């Protein structure tokens, strides 16, 4: 029996699962054929559920919903391959959020440019108390972009990514250097 979705047949017709007593019943056969037509898309989706959850395999129109599961910020205007990459890398990028590495990866993914990022922070370890602290007391962040002939809108996109991913207390500056 064909389902409501064109060319989709049910993998397990319900009339084959009837006890022998009802197998030849015409009414039961028609009734179950109607249910098969309605349930075939649902069963096909459930059979393929792992493919829906994998961003490399999920249908393109499902990616936006999947992005919501992992808090991936994707633009519907991006090519599907880029959307898939953003969803696939989202969880790993959340681990680096607020760091220079994480910010660089987010900018690269969202804007397609490789930034040079300078911050004043640092990490050190010392066995003796009172050792000098790394970095400076005033927080600062500089994002330097090498963009050929001012690509349209790239600076605004970078600014939005920096706003969303930098530590909230850190002021920032974006510098554009001819590339």
Secondary structure, 3 states (H helix, E strand, C coil): CECCCCCCECCCCHHHHCCCCCCCCHHHHHHHHHHHHHHHHHHHHHHCHHHHHCCCCCCHHHHHHHHHHCCCCCCCCCCHHHHHHHHHHHHHHHHCCCCHHHHHHHHHHHHCCCCEEEECCCCCCCCCCCCCCCCCCCCCEEEEEEECCCCCCHHHHHHHHHHHHCCCCCCEEEEEEEC
